[in-house]
Amino acid sequence: MKGIIYCRVSTQEQADDGNSLKTQERLCRLYAQKEGLEIVEVFIEEGESAKTISRTKLQEMMKYCKDHQGEIDSLLIYKIDRLSRASVDYATLKAYFYQCGVKVISITEAIEDNPVGRLVETMLAGIAQFDNEVRGERSRNGMIEALKDGRYTFKEPYGFDRVGGRGTSNIVPNQLLAPKIKEVFNLVLEGHRSLEEVRQKAKQIGVVRNDGKALTKSHFYKMLKNPIYKGYINIPKMSIYQKGNFEAIVEPEVFDQVQFVLNGKSKKLPIYKKVNPDFPLRGIVKCGNCRKTMTGNWAKKKYGHYRCTNCKGVNIKKDYVESRFKDYLETIRLDENIANVIKTAIKLNWEQETAEIKKERLILENQLNELKHKQNSVIDKNIEGVISDEVARTKISQLESEIAGIRMELLKYNQPEADEQELMDYSINFLTNLSGAWENTEVEIQNKLQKWLFPSGLIFKDGEFTTDTRPLPALLNEELGGENSIMVTPRGLEPRLLP
């Protein structure tokens, strides 16, 4: 009697596992020797999944059995799931080999050639499929959770590099390619070159394939359409479209404008600069008559005005409005005496938080050291032969997962890199000198400061500013100063005075 052997491992299984290729073949040969079978051929399948029958060695084995029909009696496999993890595929393969006169034998699963045995065999095939589907579902759910957290878990796109390990994997822009890709998007945005001209220009600046040739037209177009370059993850099959927690290569505004160019709708999107250095109060200052937000514009390119689009005649000189705004900031700035009290409160708060952070870090570090000790103990027991390779691998994998969780938790308790005292001094000085700080910062910072101080906007009427919501510095002056002050000596302040 003659037989053949089929062995398979997937890419996830390591050579030292209990069901490795060498182990499978050795056990199959022992079975053949015991049953008096002469092994004439061995088919080894490395790194191919059992989800499909289109495997290289499986197809070779099927052809071999067909060509040697009548010469082969048995096909030995380590387990049913080595041949297939889909019950339908297993039944199809078994029927095929039966037609070739070859009996499929699982050497580790006692399956008798009777109705009960065939029922058991069908159940085992179904269990293999169920196990495979459960693994796939877990993997898919884990991938979806990672994507929802903003991590890109697929193969890194062109122009990005992979960073991090298991549970923390993500992408970062490639330092060499990222600025070149950004330049390509800007070239498309200019609008005076055809897409083919930009593609050839991209080749000249180094946006090329690994072999140095220009990107194919298809690859180039897909790159320009992929929102990953503006920092967004787009997986339609999983209904996911959201901002990632990785650095973008192209500004979102530029990317969106390029889409208009590609769609042929417009060479460029019209840009309305809400945050405009010429009119820093635009979007904050409101008309004193109708309370509509005022806009800003130039007359004859040299006379700036803040203007109400709703009320006729409300057209106020830019310099006057901004001068009165700086005067108003002086009236709400934080009192210096109160600022000193707040500094003390913050310092006491930091001291308490620092002590708590150190305590939490110490607890986590002790847990981490204990897990590492357990891991080393498992390795030692495995070397001594106390526990098997399979048990050791499972236990080490569990411990690695726990260690990764502790390390992620430790990141929350990292000490800030910035000097806390310097940061506090800067913030307090900023609040005690609002007018000077506002005047000497960039328009983006001015805009953020205005929104923070005046969330409901500022009403300007008869040369005076008013607001429906009192700014925080003014509230602190009122609460901590005056006859009904809650202010006490610095030592009497509670650490949690300020949120």
C-alpha positions as CSV (number, residue, x, y, z in Angstrom):
1,M,0.0,0.0,0.0
2,K,1.2,3.5,-0.9
3,G,0.4,6.8,0.5
4,I,1.2,10.5,0.3
5,I,1.5,13.2,3.1
6,Y,0.2,16.8,3.1
7,C,1.5,19.3,5.7
8,R,0.5,22.9,6.0
9,V,1.2,25.9,8.3
10,S,-0.1,29.4,8.0
11,T,2.2,32.5,8.3
12,Q,1.1,32.9,11.9
13,E,2.4,29.5,13.0
14,Q,6.1,29.3,14.0
15,A,8.5,26.5,13.3
16,D,8.7,25.5,16.9
17,D,5.0,25.0,17.4
18,G,3.5,21.6,18.2
19,N,2.0,21.4,14.8
20,S,4.9,22.7,12.8
21,L,5.8,21.2,9.4
22,K,8.5,18.9,10.7
23,T,6.3,17.7,13.5
24,Q,3.4,17.0,11.1
25,E,5.6,15.1,8.7
26,R,7.3,13.1,11.5
27,L,3.9,12.0,13.0
28,C,2.5,11.2,9.6
29,R,5.5,9.0,8.8
30,L,5.2,7.2,12.2
31,Y,1.5,6.5,11.4
32,A,2.4,5.2,7.9
33,Q,5.1,2.9,9.4
34,K,2.6,1.6,12.0
35,E,0.0,0.9,9.3
36,G,2.5,-0.5,6.7
37,L,2.1,2.3,4.3
38,E,4.9,3.2,1.9
39,I,5.2,7.0,1.6
40,V,6.0,7.9,-2.0
41,E,5.5,11.7,-1.9
42,V,5.3,14.6,0.6
43,F,3.6,17.9,-0.1
44,I,4.7,20.8,2.1
45,E,2.5,24.0,2.1
46,E,4.2,27.0,3.8
47,G,2.5,30.2,4.7
48,E,-0.8,29.7,2.8
49,S,-4.2,29.9,4.4
50,A,-6.7,27.1,4.4
51,K,-9.5,29.5,3.6
52,T,-9.1,28.6,-0.1
53,I,-8.3,25.5,-2.1
54,S,-6.2,27.5,-4.6
55,R,-3.0,26.7,-2.8
56,T,0.1,25.9,-4.7
57,K,1.0,22.5,-3.2
58,L,-2.6,21.4,-2.8
59,Q,-3.2,22.0,-6.5
60,E,0.1,20.0,-7.2
61,M,-1.1,17.2,-5.0
62,M,-4.5,17.1,-6.6
63,K,-2.9,16.8,-10.0
64,Y,-0.5,14.2,-8.7
65,C,-3.3,12.0,-7.5
66,K,-5.1,12.4,-10.8
67,D,-2.0,11.4,-12.8
68,H,-1.3,8.4,-10.5
69,Q,-4.8,7.2,-10.1
70,G,-4.9,3.6,-8.9
71,E,-1.3,3.8,-7.5
72,I,-2.0,5.8,-4.4
73,D,-4.2,4.4,-1.5
74,S,-4.1,7.1,1.2
75,L,-3.5,10.8,1.9
76,L,-2.3,11.4,5.4
77,I,-2.9,14.7,7.1
78,Y,-2.2,15.8,10.7
79,K,-5.7,17.2,11.3
80,I,-8.7,18.0,9.1
81,D,-8.1,21.7,9.3
82,R,-4.7,21.2,7.7
83,L,-6.5,20.3,4.5
84,S,-9.3,23.0,4.8
85,R,-10.9,25.3,7.3
86,A,-14.1,25.5,5.3
87,S,-16.5,22.5,5.7
88,V,-17.8,22.8,2.1
89,D,-14.2,22.8,0.7
90,Y,-13.2,19.9,2.8
91,A,-16.2,17.8,1.6
92,T,-15.3,18.8,-2.0
93,L,-11.6,17.8,-1.6
94,K,-12.5,14.5,0.1
95,A,-14.9,13.7,-2.8
96,Y,-12.2,14.6,-5.3
97,F,-9.6,12.3,-3.7
98,Y,-12.2,9.5,-3.3
99,Q,-12.7,9.6,-7.1
100,C,-9.0,9.3,-7.5
101,G,-9.1,6.2,-5.3
102,V,-7.4,8.0,-2.4
103,K,-8.7,7.9,1.2
104,V,-8.1,10.9,3.4
105,I,-6.9,10.0,6.8
106,S,-6.5,12.4,9.8
107,I,-3.8,10.8,12.0
108,T,-4.8,12.7,15.2
109,E,-8.6,12.4,15.0
110,A,-10.2,9.0,15.4
111,I,-12.6,8.8,12.5
112,E,-14.1,5.4,11.8
113,D,-15.3,4.4,8.3
114,N,-19.0,4.2,9.3
115,P,-22.0,6.5,9.6
116,V,-20.9,7.7,13.1
117,G,-17.4,8.3,11.9
118,R,-18.5,10.2,8.9
119,L,-20.7,12.4,11.2
120,V,-17.8,13.1,13.5
121,E,-15.7,14.0,10.4
122,T,-18.3,16.4,9.2
123,M,-18.5,18.0,12.7
124,L,-14.7,18.4,12.9
125,A,-14.7,20.1,9.5
126,G,-17.5,22.4,10.7
127,I,-15.7,23.2,13.9
128,A,-12.5,24.1,11.9
129,Q,-14.6,26.5,9.8
130,F,-16.3,27.9,12.9
131,D,-12.9,28.5,14.6
132,N,-11.6,30.2,11.5
133,E,-14.7,32.5,11.2
134,V,-14.5,33.4,14.9
135,R,-10.8,34.3,14.5
136,G,-11.6,36.4,11.4
137,E,-14.4,38.2,13.2
138,R,-12.2,39.0,16.2
139,S,-9.5,40.2,13.8
140,R,-12.0,42.4,11.9
141,N,-13.5,43.8,15.1
142,G,-10.0,44.6,16.5
143,M,-9.1,46.3,13.2
144,I,-12.3,48.4,13.2
145,E,-11.6,49.5,16.8
146,A,-8.1,50.5,15.9
147,L,-9.3,52.4,12.9
148,K,-11.9,54.2,15.0
149,D,-9.1,55.2,17.3
150,G,-7.5,56.8,14.4
151,R,-4.7,54.2,13.8
152,Y,-4.2,53.1,10.2
153,T,-3.6,49.3,10.4
154,F,-3.4,48.3,6.8
155,K,-0.2,48.3,4.6
156,E,1.3,51.8,4.8
157,P,0.3,54.0,1.8
158,Y,2.9,55.4,-0.5
159,G,4.8,58.2,1.2
160,F,4.2,56.9,4.8
161,D,6.2,54.6,7.1
162,R,5.0,52.1,9.6
163,V,5.8,52.7,13.3
164,G,4.8,51.1,16.6
165,G,4.3,47.5,17.4
166,R,1.4,45.2,18.3
167,G,-1.5,47.3,19.6
168,T,0.1,50.6,18.8
169,S,0.9,50.3,15.1
170,N,0.3,53.4,13.0
171,I,1.8,55.4,10.1
172,V,4.0,58.6,9.9
173,P,5.0,60.6,6.8
174,N,8.2,59.5,5.2
175,Q,10.7,62.3,5.8
176,L,12.1,62.1,2.2
177,L,8.9,61.5,0.2
178,A,6.3,63.6,2.2
179,P,7.5,67.1,1.2
180,K,7.7,65.9,-2.5
181,I,4.2,64.6,-2.4
182,K,3.0,67.9,-0.9
183,E,4.7,69.7,-3.7
184,V,2.8,67.5,-6.2
185,F,-0.5,68.4,-4.7
186,N,0.4,72.1,-4.9
187,L,1.4,71.7,-8.6
188,V,-2.1,70.2,-9.3
189,L,-3.7,73.1,-7.4
190,E,-1.9,75.7,-9.6
191,G,-4.2,74.5,-12.4
192,H,-2.1,75.4,-15.4
193,R,-0.6,72.0,-16.0
194,S,-2.4,68.9,-17.3
195,L,-2.5,65.9,-14.9
196,E,0.0,64.0,-17.2
197,E,2.4,67.0,-17.0
198,V,2.2,67.0,-13.2
199,R,2.9,63.2,-13.2
200,Q,6.0,63.7,-15.3
201,K,7.0,66.6,-13.0
202,A,6.5,64.3,-10.0
203,K,9.0,61.9,-11.5
204,Q,11.6,64.7,-11.8
205,I,11.3,65.7,-8.1
206,G,11.4,62.1,-6.9
207,V,7.8,60.9,-6.5
208,V,8.6,57.5,-8.3
209,R,8.2,53.8,-8.0
210,N,10.8,51.6,-6.3
211,D,12.5,51.0,-9.7
212,G,12.8,54.8,-10.3
213,K,10.1,54.9,-13.0
214,A,7.2,57.3,-12.9
215,L,4.1,56.3,-11.0
216,T,1.5,54.7,-13.2
217,K,-1.4,56.9,-14.2
218,S,-3.7,54.8,-12.1
219,H,-1.4,54.9,-9.0
220,F,-0.8,58.6,-9.4
221,Y,-4.6,59.4,-9.7
222,K,-5.4,57.2,-6.7
223,M,-2.8,59.0,-4.7
224,L,-4.3,62.4,-5.4
225,K,-7.8,61.1,-4.5
226,N,-6.8,59.3,-1.3
227,P,-7.8,61.3,1.8
228,I,-5.1,59.6,3.8
229,Y,-2.8,62.4,2.6
230,K,-4.9,65.0,4.4
231,G,-5.0,62.8,7.5
232,Y,-8.3,61.0,7.1
233,I,-9.0,57.3,7.1
234,N,-11.5,56.2,4.4
235,I,-12.5,52.5,4.3
236,P,-15.9,52.3,2.5
237,K,-16.3,48.5,3.0
238,M,-16.2,49.1,6.8
239,S,-18.2,52.4,6.6
240,I,-15.3,54.3,8.1
241,Y,-14.4,57.8,7.3
242,Q,-12.8,59.8,10.0
243,K,-9.8,61.8,11.0
244,G,-6.7,59.8,11.9
245,N,-4.3,60.4,14.8
246,F,-1.3,60.5,12.5
247,E,0.3,63.5,10.8
248,A,-1.1,64.5,7.4
249,I,1.2,65.2,4.4
250,V,-1.1,67.7,2.8
251,E,-3.2,70.5,4.4
252,P,-7.0,69.5,4.3
253,E,-7.8,72.7,2.5
254,V,-5.3,72.0,-0.3
255,F,-6.4,68.4,-0.6
256,D,-10.1,69.5,-1.0
257,Q,-9.3,72.1,-3.6
258,V,-7.3,69.5,-5.6
259,Q,-10.4,67.3,-5.6
260,F,-12.3,70.2,-7.3
261,V,-9.5,70.5,-9.9
262,L,-9.6,66.7,-10.6
263,N,-13.4,66.7,-10.9
264,G,-13.2,69.6,-13.4
265,K,-15.5,71.8,-11.3
266,S,-13.1,74.6,-10.7
267,K,-9.4,75.3,-10.9
268,K,-9.5,76.6,-7.4
269,L,-12.0,76.9,-4.6
270,P,-12.8,80.5,-3.6
271,I,-11.2,81.1,-0.2
272,Y,-12.9,83.4,2.3
273,K,-10.5,84.3,5.0
274,K,-12.6,84.5,8.1
275,V,-9.3,84.8,10.1
276,N,-7.9,87.8,8.3
277,P,-4.9,89.8,9.6
278,D,-6.4,93.0,8.1
279,F,-9.5,92.6,10.2
280,P,-8.7,90.6,13.4
281,L,-12.0,91.4,15.1
282,R,-14.1,90.1,12.2
283,G,-16.3,87.3,13.5
284,I,-16.2,88.7,17.1
285,V,-17.5,92.3,17.0
286,K,-21.2,92.7,16.6
287,C,-23.4,95.6,15.5
288,G,-24.8,97.6,18.4
289,N,-28.1,98.1,16.7
290,C,-29.0,94.6,15.4
291,R,-26.4,92.5,17.1
292,K,-25.4,90.9,13.8
293,T,-21.7,90.0,13.4
294,M,-19.9,92.7,11.5
295,T,-17.6,92.2,8.5
296,G,-14.5,94.1,7.4
297,N,-13.6,95.6,4.1
298,W,-11.3,98.1,2.4
299,A,-12.5,101.2,0.6
300,K,-10.2,102.3,-2.3
301,K,-7.7,99.8,-0.9
302,K,-6.5,102.1,1.9
303,Y,-9.5,102.9,4.2
304,G,-10.4,100.0,6.4
305,H,-13.9,99.7,8.0
306,Y,-15.9,97.3,10.1
307,R,-19.4,97.2,8.6
308,C,-22.8,95.8,9.4
309,T,-24.3,94.1,6.4
310,N,-27.8,94.4,7.9
311,C,-27.9,98.0,9.1
312,K,-27.3,100.9,6.7
313,G,-24.8,103.5,7.8
314,V,-23.0,101.3,10.3
315,N,-19.6,101.6,8.9
316,I,-16.9,102.3,11.5
317,K,-13.2,103.0,10.9
318,K,-11.0,100.0,11.5
319,D,-8.3,101.9,13.5
320,Y,-11.0,103.4,15.8
321,V,-12.6,100.0,16.6
322,E,-9.3,98.2,17.2
323,S,-8.1,101.1,19.4
324,R,-11.2,101.0,21.6
325,F,-10.9,97.2,21.7
326,K,-7.4,97.5,23.2
327,D,-8.7,100.0,25.7
328,Y,-11.5,97.6,26.7
329,L,-8.9,94.7,27.2
330,E,-7.2,97.0,29.8
331,T,-10.4,97.1,31.8
332,I,-10.8,93.3,32.0
333,R,-7.2,92.3,32.5
334,L,-6.3,90.2,35.5
335,D,-5.3,92.1,38.6
336,E,-1.6,91.5,39.5
337,N,-2.3,90.8,43.2
338,I,-5.0,88.3,42.3
339,A,-2.6,86.8,39.7
340,N,0.0,86.1,42.5
341,V,-2.7,84.3,44.6
342,I,-3.6,82.2,41.6
343,K,0.0,81.3,41.0
344,T,0.3,79.9,44.5
345,A,-2.9,77.9,44.1
346,I,-1.7,76.4,40.8
347,K,1.7,75.6,42.4
348,L,0.0,73.7,45.3
349,N,-2.2,71.9,42.8
350,W,0.8,70.8,40.7
351,E,2.6,69.5,43.8
352,Q,-0.4,67.4,44.7
353,E,-0.8,66.1,41.2
354,T,2.9,65.3,40.8
355,A,2.8,63.2,44.0
356,E,-0.3,61.3,42.7
357,I,1.4,60.7,39.4
358,K,4.5,59.4,41.0
359,K,2.4,57.1,43.2
360,E,0.5,55.7,40.1
361,R,3.7,55.2,38.1
362,L,5.2,53.3,41.0
363,I,2.2,51.0,41.2
364,L,2.3,50.4,37.4
365,E,6.0,49.9,37.3
366,N,5.8,47.2,40.0
367,Q,3.0,45.5,38.1
368,L,5.2,45.6,35.0
369,N,8.2,44.1,36.8
370,E,6.0,41.3,38.2
371,L,4.7,40.4,34.7
372,K,8.2,40.4,33.3
373,H,9.3,38.1,36.2
374,K,6.4,35.7,35.3
375,Q,7.4,35.8,31.7
376,N,11.0,34.8,32.5
377,S,9.7,32.1,34.8
378,V,7.6,30.6,32.0
379,I,10.6,30.6,29.7
380,D,12.8,28.9,32.3
381,K,10.1,26.2,32.9
382,N,9.9,25.7,29.1
383,I,13.7,25.2,28.8
384,E,13.7,22.8,31.7
385,G,10.9,20.8,30.1
386,V,8.3,21.5,32.8
387,I,5.8,22.9,30.4
388,S,5.4,22.3,26.7
389,D,6.2,24.7,23.8
390,E,2.5,25.2,23.1
391,V,1.6,26.0,26.7
392,A,4.6,28.3,27.0
393,R,3.7,30.2,23.8
394,T,0.1,30.7,24.9
395,K,1.2,32.0,28.4
396,I,3.9,34.3,27.0
397,S,1.4,35.7,24.5
398,Q,-1.0,36.5,27.4
399,L,1.7,38.1,29.4
400,E,2.9,40.2,26.5
401,S,-0.6,41.5,26.0
402,E,-0.8,42.4,29.7
403,I,2.7,44.1,29.5
404,A,1.6,46.1,26.5
405,G,-1.5,47.3,28.4
406,I,0.6,48.4,31.4
407,R,3.0,50.3,29.1
408,M,0.2,52.1,27.4
409,E,-1.2,53.0,30.9
410,L,2.2,54.3,31.9
411,L,2.2,56.8,29.0
412,K,-0.7,58.6,30.7
413,Y,1.6,59.4,33.6
414,N,4.6,60.8,31.8
415,Q,5.8,64.0,33.2
416,P,5.3,67.0,30.8
417,E,8.3,68.0,28.9
418,A,7.6,71.8,29.1
419,D,8.8,73.7,32.2
420,E,5.7,74.1,34.3
421,Q,6.9,77.2,36.1
422,E,7.7,78.9,32.8
423,L,4.4,78.0,31.3
424,M,2.5,79.3,34.3
425,D,4.4,82.6,34.4
426,Y,3.7,83.1,30.7
427,S,0.0,82.4,31.1
428,I,-0.4,84.7,34.1
429,N,1.6,87.5,32.4
430,F,-0.6,87.1,29.3
431,L,-3.8,87.6,31.4
432,T,-2.3,90.6,33.2
433,N,-1.3,92.3,30.0
434,L,-4.1,91.4,27.6
435,S,-3.9,94.5,25.4
436,G,-0.1,94.1,24.7
437,A,-0.4,90.3,24.3
438,W,-3.2,90.7,21.8
439,E,-1.4,93.4,19.8
440,N,1.9,91.4,19.5
441,T,0.6,88.0,18.5
442,E,-0.3,86.5,15.1
443,V,-3.9,86.8,13.9
444,E,-4.6,83.1,14.5
445,I,-3.7,83.5,18.2
446,Q,-5.6,86.7,18.4
447,N,-8.7,85.0,17.0
448,K,-8.4,82.1,19.5
449,L,-7.9,84.6,22.4
450,Q,-11.0,86.5,21.4
451,K,-13.1,83.4,21.2
452,W,-11.9,82.3,24.6
453,L,-12.5,85.7,26.3
454,F,-15.8,86.5,24.5
455,P,-17.5,83.3,23.5
456,S,-20.8,85.2,22.8
457,G,-19.0,87.9,20.9
458,L,-18.6,91.7,21.6
459,I,-21.2,94.4,20.9
460,F,-19.8,97.7,19.8
461,K,-22.1,100.8,20.2
462,D,-21.3,104.4,20.7
463,G,-17.6,103.7,21.0
464,E,-18.0,101.2,23.8
465,F,-17.8,97.4,24.0
466,T,-20.2,95.2,26.0
467,T,-20.6,91.4,26.1
468,D,-23.3,89.1,27.4
469,T,-20.8,86.8,29.0
470,R,-18.2,88.2,31.5
471,P,-14.7,87.3,30.5
472,L,-12.8,85.0,32.9
473,P,-10.2,87.6,34.0
474,A,-12.9,90.0,34.9
475,L,-14.8,87.3,36.8
476,L,-11.7,86.4,38.8
477,N,-11.2,90.1,39.7
478,E,-14.8,90.3,40.9
479,E,-14.7,87.0,42.9
480,L,-11.3,87.3,44.4
481,G,-11.3,91.1,45.0
482,G,-13.6,93.6,46.7
483,E,-15.4,93.6,50.0
484,N,-17.0,90.1,49.5
485,S,-13.8,88.6,48.4
486,I,-13.1,84.9,49.0
487,M,-9.4,85.6,48.6
488,V,-7.3,84.7,51.7
489,T,-3.6,84.5,52.2
490,P,-1.7,82.3,49.8
491,R,-1.1,79.5,52.4
492,G,-4.8,79.3,53.0
493,L,-5.7,78.5,49.4
494,E,-7.0,75.1,48.6
495,P,-5.1,73.3,45.8
496,R,-8.3,72.8,43.7
497,L,-9.3,76.5,43.8
498,L,-9.0,76.6,40.0
499,P,-10.2,73.9,37.6
